[in-house]
Amino acid sequence: MGSLIMSSDVTAPLEDPELLARCLAGDRASREELARACLVRVRRTVFMAVSRPSDADDVVQDAISRIFAALPSFRADAKLSTWIDRISINAVRDHFRRRPILTALLFSAPSDLEPAPERFAPDVDWERRRLSEALRRHLLRIRPPKRIALMLSVAYGYSVNEIATMTDCSVETAKKRLQHGRRELMNRVRKDPYLFGLLKERGTCQT
Protein backbone atom coordinates (compact mmCIF):
# COMPACT_ATOMS: atom_id res chain seq x y z
CA MET A 1 0.00 0.00 0.00
CA GLY A 2 2.97 2.33 0.40
CA SER A 3 3.12 3.27 -3.27
CA LEU A 4 -0.49 4.39 -3.05
CA ILE A 5 0.34 6.94 -0.39
CA MET A 6 3.79 8.14 -1.32
CA SER A 7 5.32 9.63 -4.46
CA SER A 8 9.01 10.28 -3.92
CA ASP A 9 9.74 12.67 -6.81
CA VAL A 10 8.80 15.81 -4.91
CA THR A 11 11.03 14.90 -1.97
CA ALA A 12 13.99 13.77 -4.10
CA PRO A 13 16.04 16.88 -3.15
CA LEU A 14 16.26 15.47 0.38
CA GLU A 15 18.60 12.79 -0.96
CA ASP A 16 20.94 15.29 -2.67
CA PRO A 17 24.05 15.77 -0.47
CA GLU A 18 25.29 18.65 -2.63
CA LEU A 19 22.04 20.55 -2.13
CA LEU A 20 22.34 20.06 1.62
CA ALA A 21 25.95 21.25 1.56
CA ARG A 22 25.00 24.41 -0.33
CA CYS A 23 22.13 24.99 2.06
CA LEU A 24 24.41 24.69 5.10
CA ALA A 25 26.90 27.01 3.40
CA GLY A 26 24.23 29.71 3.34
CA ASP A 27 22.96 29.48 -0.24
CA ARG A 28 19.45 30.95 -0.13
CA ALA A 29 18.09 29.24 -3.26
CA SER A 30 19.28 25.84 -2.01
CA ARG A 31 17.68 26.45 1.39
CA GLU A 32 14.37 27.32 -0.26
CA GLU A 33 14.47 24.18 -2.45
CA LEU A 34 15.30 22.02 0.55
CA ALA A 35 12.56 23.69 2.60
CA ARG A 36 9.93 22.93 -0.07
CA ALA A 37 10.90 19.26 -0.23
CA CYS A 38 11.07 19.06 3.55
CA LEU A 39 7.60 20.60 3.91
CA VAL A 40 6.08 18.01 1.56
CA ARG A 41 7.70 15.16 3.51
CA VAL A 42 6.67 16.51 6.90
CA ARG A 43 3.10 17.16 5.79
CA ARG A 44 2.74 13.63 4.47
CA THR A 45 3.93 12.24 7.77
CA VAL A 46 1.90 14.51 10.04
CA PHE A 47 -1.36 14.44 8.09
CA MET A 48 -1.39 10.65 8.17
CA ALA A 49 -0.94 10.67 11.94
CA VAL A 50 -2.94 13.68 13.20
CA SER A 51 -6.65 13.83 12.42
CA ARG A 52 -7.71 17.46 12.70
CA PRO A 53 -6.15 19.65 9.97
CA SER A 54 -5.81 22.61 12.34
CA ASP A 55 -3.84 20.48 14.80
CA ALA A 56 -1.82 18.93 11.97
CA ASP A 57 -0.84 22.38 10.68
CA ASP A 58 0.48 23.26 14.15
CA VAL A 59 2.47 20.03 14.31
CA VAL A 60 3.90 20.62 10.83
CA GLN A 61 5.07 24.10 11.85
CA ASP A 62 6.59 22.69 15.04
CA ALA A 63 8.41 19.94 13.14
CA ILE A 64 9.72 22.32 10.47
CA SER A 65 11.02 24.69 13.16
CA ARG A 66 12.80 21.81 14.90
CA ILE A 67 14.30 20.52 11.67
CA PHE A 68 15.82 23.80 10.54
CA ALA A 69 16.98 24.70 14.04
CA ALA A 70 18.84 21.37 14.23
CA LEU A 71 19.95 21.20 10.58
CA PRO A 72 23.47 22.58 11.23
CA SER A 73 24.07 19.64 13.59
CA PHE A 74 22.89 17.00 11.09
CA ARG A 75 25.46 14.26 10.51
CA ALA A 76 25.55 12.39 7.22
CA ASP A 77 25.77 9.00 8.93
CA ALA A 78 22.00 8.72 8.36
CA LYS A 79 19.73 9.64 5.45
CA LEU A 80 18.37 13.16 5.71
CA SER A 81 14.84 11.91 5.00
CA THR A 82 15.09 9.44 7.91
CA TRP A 83 16.35 12.19 10.20
CA ILE A 84 13.44 14.42 9.12
CA ASP A 85 10.93 11.61 9.68
CA ARG A 86 12.26 11.04 13.18
CA ILE A 87 11.86 14.70 14.11
CA SER A 88 8.37 14.74 12.57
CA ILE A 89 7.33 11.68 14.57
CA ASN A 90 8.68 13.23 17.75
CA ALA A 91 6.57 16.34 17.06
CA VAL A 92 3.51 14.11 16.52
CA ARG A 93 4.15 12.20 19.74
CA ASP A 94 4.62 15.44 21.68
CA HIS A 95 1.31 16.64 20.27
CA PHE A 96 -0.48 13.58 21.62
CA ARG A 97 1.25 13.93 24.99
CA ARG A 98 0.05 17.52 25.31
CA ARG A 99 -3.57 16.64 24.63
CA PRO A 100 -5.89 14.76 27.02
CA ILE A 101 -5.88 11.14 25.89
CA LEU A 102 -9.66 10.92 25.35
CA THR A 103 -9.63 14.06 23.22
CA ALA A 104 -6.69 12.76 21.20
CA LEU A 105 -8.60 9.57 20.41
CA LEU A 106 -11.83 11.27 19.30
CA PHE A 107 -12.68 11.00 15.64
CA SER A 108 -12.86 14.19 13.62
CA ALA A 109 -16.01 15.04 11.74
CA PRO A 110 -15.85 14.03 8.07
CA SER A 111 -15.63 17.67 6.99
CA ASP A 112 -12.49 18.07 9.08
CA LEU A 113 -10.81 15.30 7.15
CA GLU A 114 -11.34 16.77 3.68
CA PRO A 115 -7.89 17.54 2.27
CA ALA A 116 -6.91 20.94 1.00
CA PRO A 117 -5.42 20.76 -2.53
CA GLU A 118 -2.00 21.95 -1.43
CA ARG A 119 -1.60 18.96 0.88
CA PHE A 120 -0.94 16.75 -2.11
CA ALA A 121 2.03 16.75 -4.45
CA PRO A 122 1.11 18.03 -7.94
CA ASP A 123 2.25 14.79 -9.59
CA VAL A 124 -0.32 12.67 -7.75
CA ASP A 125 -3.26 11.75 -9.97
CA TRP A 126 -6.90 12.06 -8.91
CA GLU A 127 -7.49 8.35 -8.30
CA ARG A 128 -4.39 8.05 -6.13
CA ARG A 129 -5.48 11.18 -4.28
CA ARG A 130 -8.90 9.71 -3.49
CA LEU A 131 -7.38 6.37 -2.57
CA SER A 132 -4.77 7.97 -0.31
CA GLU A 133 -7.43 9.96 1.53
CA ALA A 134 -9.65 6.89 1.89
CA LEU A 135 -6.74 4.97 3.44
CA ARG A 136 -5.99 7.94 5.68
CA ARG A 137 -9.58 8.04 6.97
CA HIS A 138 -9.28 4.45 8.15
CA LEU A 139 -5.77 4.95 9.47
CA LEU A 140 -6.89 7.88 11.62
CA ARG A 141 -9.35 5.63 13.43
CA ILE A 142 -6.57 3.46 14.79
CA ARG A 143 -5.05 4.39 18.14
CA PRO A 144 -1.96 6.65 17.83
CA PRO A 145 0.81 4.15 18.82
CA LYS A 146 -0.37 1.58 16.26
CA ARG A 147 -1.20 4.31 13.76
CA ILE A 148 2.31 5.77 13.87
CA ALA A 149 3.99 2.36 13.55
CA LEU A 150 1.75 1.40 10.65
CA MET A 151 2.24 4.72 8.88
CA LEU A 152 6.02 4.46 9.15
CA SER A 153 5.89 0.96 7.68
CA VAL A 154 3.27 1.47 4.96
CA ALA A 155 4.15 4.99 3.83
CA TYR A 156 7.94 4.92 4.15
CA GLY A 157 8.90 1.25 4.33
CA TYR A 158 10.78 1.43 7.64
CA SER A 159 11.74 -1.88 9.26
CA VAL A 160 10.49 -2.96 12.68
CA ASN A 161 13.92 -2.17 14.16
CA GLU A 162 13.87 1.33 12.66
CA ILE A 163 10.33 1.94 13.90
CA ALA A 164 11.35 0.88 17.40
CA THR A 165 14.23 3.35 17.35
CA MET A 166 12.13 6.20 15.98
CA THR A 167 9.34 5.70 18.52
CA ASP A 168 11.52 4.88 21.55
CA CYS A 169 10.09 1.44 22.24
CA SER A 170 11.34 -2.14 22.16
CA VAL A 171 11.48 -4.09 18.92
CA GLU A 172 8.86 -6.48 20.29
CA THR A 173 6.51 -3.61 21.12
CA ALA A 174 7.00 -2.08 17.67
CA LYS A 175 6.32 -5.47 16.08
CA LYS A 176 3.09 -5.93 18.04
CA ARG A 177 1.89 -2.42 17.27
CA LEU A 178 2.57 -2.99 13.59
CA GLN A 179 0.88 -6.39 13.51
CA HIS A 180 -2.19 -5.23 15.42
CA GLY A 181 -2.40 -1.97 13.44
CA ARG A 182 -2.15 -3.79 10.11
CA ARG A 183 -4.85 -6.27 11.16
CA GLU A 184 -7.17 -3.48 12.30
CA LEU A 185 -6.60 -1.45 9.14
CA MET A 186 -7.32 -4.43 6.89
CA ASN A 187 -10.48 -5.25 8.85
CA ARG A 188 -11.65 -1.69 8.27
CA VAL A 189 -10.65 -1.73 4.60
CA ARG A 190 -12.59 -4.94 3.96
CA LYS A 191 -15.75 -3.16 5.16
CA ASP A 192 -15.20 -0.32 2.66
CA PRO A 193 -16.42 -1.61 -0.76
CA TYR A 194 -14.90 1.27 -2.72
CA LEU A 195 -11.46 1.09 -1.16
CA PHE A 196 -11.35 -2.71 -0.97
CA GLY A 197 -12.31 -2.96 -4.63
CA LEU A 198 -9.58 -0.57 -5.75
CA LEU A 199 -6.93 -2.30 -3.67
CA LYS A 200 -7.93 -5.70 -5.07
CA GLU A 201 -7.68 -4.32 -8.60
CA ARG A 202 -4.14 -3.15 -7.86
CA GLY A 203 -3.24 -6.47 -6.23
CA THR A 204 -2.33 -4.80 -2.92
CA CYS A 205 -5.11 -6.30 -0.83
CA GLN A 206 -5.63 -10.00 -0.18
CA THR A 207 -9.01 -11.48 0.70
Backbone torsions as a table, in degrees:
resi	resn	phi	psi	omega
1	MET	NA	-14.3	-175.4
2	GLY	-58.8	-38.8	-178.1
3	SER	-67.3	-18.7	179.8
4	LEU	-80.5	-18.4	-177.3
5	ILE	-102.3	-37.4	-172.0
6	MET	-109.4	144.4	167.0
7	SER	-132.7	118.5	-166.5
8	SER	-84.3	-11.9	-173.3
9	ASP	-57.0	-42.7	-175.0
10	VAL	-67.2	-30.2	-178.2
11	THR	-97.7	8.3	-179.8
12	ALA	-55.3	-35.5	178.9
13	PRO	-57.1	-21.7	179.9
14	LEU	-67.0	-18.6	-179.2
15	GLU	-100.3	12.0	-178.4
16	ASP	-100.5	102.5	-177.4
17	PRO	-64.3	-30.2	179.7
18	GLU	-69.0	-38.0	177.0
19	LEU	-62.6	-43.7	178.9
20	LEU	-62.1	-42.7	-179.9
21	ALA	-61.5	-43.5	179.1
22	ARG	-65.2	-38.2	178.3
23	CYS	-61.7	-47.1	-178.8
24	LEU	-68.3	-23.5	178.1
25	ALA	-81.3	-4.7	175.4
26	GLY	102.5	8.7	179.3
27	ASP	-72.1	118.1	-173.2
28	ARG	-66.3	-43.9	-179.2
29	ALA	-62.0	-40.2	178.9
30	SER	-66.4	-38.9	178.7
31	ARG	-63.9	-40.2	179.2
32	GLU	-66.8	-40.7	178.1
33	GLU	-64.4	-43.3	178.6
34	LEU	-64.6	-39.4	-179.3
35	ALA	-63.7	-40.0	179.3
36	ARG	-63.7	-45.8	179.4
37	ALA	-65.1	-39.5	179.6
38	CYS	-63.9	-41.9	-179.2
39	LEU	-62.2	-41.6	178.0
40	VAL	-61.2	-45.5	-178.8
41	ARG	-63.5	-46.2	-178.3
42	VAL	-64.9	-42.2	179.2
43	ARG	-60.9	-43.3	179.8
44	ARG	-59.7	-42.2	-179.9
45	THR	-66.5	-51.9	-173.7
46	VAL	-67.4	-43.5	-175.8
47	PHE	-72.1	-14.0	172.1
48	MET	-86.5	-14.2	-175.1
49	ALA	-109.2	-29.8	-175.4
50	VAL	-112.4	127.4	-170.1
51	SER	-75.3	-53.8	-174.7
52	ARG	-77.0	125.0	-179.3
53	PRO	-55.0	-37.6	-179.7
54	SER	-64.4	-40.8	176.3
55	ASP	-67.2	-42.1	-178.7
56	ALA	-61.5	-40.4	178.2
57	ASP	-59.4	-41.2	179.2
58	ASP	-63.9	-41.5	-179.2
59	VAL	-67.0	-39.6	177.3
60	VAL	-59.7	-47.0	179.8
61	GLN	-61.5	-40.7	178.9
62	ASP	-62.7	-46.8	-178.5
63	ALA	-63.5	-44.0	179.6
64	ILE	-61.1	-42.3	178.7
65	SER	-61.4	-43.3	179.1
66	ARG	-63.4	-43.1	-176.3
67	ILE	-62.0	-49.8	-175.7
68	PHE	-76.8	-22.4	173.3
69	ALA	-70.5	-34.7	-176.7
70	ALA	-94.6	-7.6	-174.1
71	LEU	-55.1	-41.1	179.7
72	PRO	-60.3	-21.8	-179.5
73	SER	-94.7	1.9	-179.3
74	PHE	-63.7	135.1	177.3
75	ARG	-110.8	137.7	-174.2
76	ALA	-76.8	15.4	177.2
77	ASP	-79.2	-2.1	175.0
78	ALA	-135.7	159.8	176.7
79	LYS	-68.8	141.5	179.3
80	LEU	-60.8	-39.8	-179.7
81	SER	-62.3	-39.3	178.0
82	THR	-65.4	-42.3	177.9
83	TRP	-61.2	-42.0	177.9
84	ILE	-65.0	-43.0	178.8
85	ASP	-60.9	-40.2	-178.5
86	ARG	-64.0	-43.5	178.1
87	ILE	-65.4	-39.8	178.9
88	SER	-62.1	-44.5	179.5
89	ILE	-64.9	-38.1	176.8
90	ASN	-63.0	-38.5	177.1
91	ALA	-65.1	-39.6	177.0
92	VAL	-63.4	-46.2	-178.8
93	ARG	-64.8	-38.3	176.6
94	ASP	-64.8	-35.7	176.7
95	HIS	-60.5	-46.1	-179.7
96	PHE	-67.7	-34.3	178.3
97	ARG	-66.0	-33.6	-177.9
98	ARG	-74.6	-25.1	-176.2
99	ARG	-94.3	147.5	172.5
100	PRO	-57.6	138.1	-172.5
101	ILE	-57.9	-39.9	-178.9
102	LEU	-67.3	-38.1	177.6
103	THR	-65.6	-40.8	-178.7
104	ALA	-63.7	-27.0	-176.7
105	LEU	-93.4	-5.1	179.0
106	LEU	-67.7	146.4	177.2
107	PHE	-82.7	142.7	174.9
108	SER	-78.3	154.6	174.2
109	ALA	-65.7	150.6	-178.1
110	PRO	-52.0	-37.5	-178.6
111	SER	-63.7	-29.0	179.6
112	ASP	-71.6	-18.7	-176.0
113	LEU	-95.3	-4.3	179.9
114	GLU	-67.8	127.0	-175.7
115	PRO	-77.8	142.7	170.7
116	ALA	-79.9	146.5	-175.3
117	PRO	-54.3	-35.9	-175.2
118	GLU	-72.7	-7.4	179.9
119	ARG	-78.7	-5.5	-179.6
120	PHE	-115.7	146.0	177.5
121	ALA	-67.9	144.9	-176.5
122	PRO	-64.5	-18.3	-177.4
123	ASP	-87.9	0.3	-178.3
124	VAL	-86.9	125.6	-177.1
125	ASP	-76.3	170.0	-172.7
126	TRP	-64.6	-41.8	-179.1
127	GLU	-64.1	-43.5	178.8
128	ARG	-63.7	-36.3	178.7
129	ARG	-62.1	-47.0	179.3
130	ARG	-64.9	-41.6	-178.8
131	LEU	-65.9	-41.9	178.7
132	SER	-61.8	-42.9	-179.4
133	GLU	-69.3	-35.2	177.1
134	ALA	-64.3	-43.0	175.9
135	LEU	-62.1	-41.0	-178.7
136	ARG	-63.2	-39.2	179.4
137	ARG	-58.6	-42.6	179.1
138	HIS	-72.0	-39.2	-179.5
139	LEU	-61.6	-37.7	-177.8
140	LEU	-70.4	-9.2	178.6
141	ARG	-97.8	8.6	174.7
142	ILE	-101.2	142.4	-176.4
143	ARG	-57.9	144.7	-172.1
144	PRO	-48.8	-46.7	-178.2
145	PRO	-59.5	-43.4	178.4
146	LYS	-72.1	-36.4	179.8
147	ARG	-60.8	-45.8	-178.1
148	ILE	-65.8	-44.6	179.4
149	ALA	-61.3	-44.2	-178.8
150	LEU	-66.2	-42.3	179.4
151	MET	-62.2	-42.6	179.3
152	LEU	-63.4	-34.9	179.3
153	SER	-76.5	-50.6	-173.9
154	VAL	-72.5	-45.1	-174.0
155	ALA	-79.7	-37.1	-172.7
156	TYR	-117.8	-9.9	176.4
157	GLY	75.2	24.5	178.0
158	TYR	-69.9	147.0	177.9
159	SER	-77.6	167.9	178.2
160	VAL	-60.0	-41.9	179.1
161	ASN	-61.5	-42.6	179.4
162	GLU	-66.1	-40.0	178.8
163	ILE	-63.7	-41.0	177.9
164	ALA	-60.1	-43.7	179.4
165	THR	-64.9	-44.3	-176.2
166	MET	-70.2	-25.8	-178.2
167	THR	-109.3	9.6	175.5
168	ASP	55.1	49.9	176.2
169	CYS	-137.5	173.0	179.0
170	SER	-73.2	160.0	177.9
171	VAL	-61.5	-39.9	179.5
172	GLU	-63.1	-41.6	178.6
173	THR	-64.6	-44.0	178.4
174	ALA	-60.9	-40.6	179.6
175	LYS	-63.8	-43.2	179.8
176	LYS	-66.1	-43.0	178.6
177	ARG	-60.5	-41.9	-179.2
178	LEU	-67.0	-44.9	179.8
179	GLN	-62.7	-48.4	-178.4
180	HIS	-67.0	-39.5	179.0
181	GLY	-65.0	-42.5	179.4
182	ARG	-63.3	-42.1	179.1
183	ARG	-63.0	-43.8	-179.2
184	GLU	-66.2	-41.6	179.4
185	LEU	-62.8	-44.1	-178.7
186	MET	-67.0	-34.6	176.2
187	ASN	-63.7	-38.4	178.5
188	ARG	-70.9	-40.9	-178.9
189	VAL	-63.2	-39.5	-178.7
190	ARG	-63.8	-21.8	179.0
191	LYS	-91.1	1.5	179.6
192	ASP	-111.1	97.2	-174.1
193	PRO	-56.1	-41.8	-178.4
194	TYR	-63.3	-52.7	-176.4
195	LEU	-67.3	-44.1	-178.5
196	PHE	-62.0	-39.6	179.6
197	GLY	-64.1	-44.0	179.7
198	LEU	-65.2	-41.3	-179.7
199	LEU	-66.4	-36.8	177.9
200	LYS	-66.0	-39.7	178.6
201	GLU	-60.8	-36.1	-178.2
202	ARG	-86.7	-3.4	179.0
203	GLY	71.6	22.9	-178.8
204	THR	-107.1	6.2	-179.2
205	CYS	-137.7	123.7	-179.5
206	GLN	-98.3	144.4	178.4
207	THR	-82.0	NA	NA
